[in-house]
Amino acid sequence: MKLVAEISLYPLAENYIGPIKDFIHRLNQYDTIDVITTGTSTTVSGEYQHVWEILGKEMQATHQEVGQAVLVCKFLNGDCMD
């Protein structure tokens, strides 16, 4: 089964651009997911379990790096998309 996640990251820090770029850069290091970034969000797609594992790992890394950060995610069943 395929999962598609649309993510917007809002670090609650004065210097917020760096953590956003770091998060996107880390996501782009994985060969098992597809990553598309726009001006307001990043879409990650791939096998359901891979996406969940990667997002969990990278969200934790962001919270450890930044402290407080809001991650807004929308999840879609990628099997139902054309």
Secondary structure by P-SEA (a helix, b strand, c coil): cbbbbbbbbbccccccaaaaaaaaaaaaccccbbbbbcccbbbbbccaaaaaaaaaaaaaaaaaaccbbbbbbbbccccccc
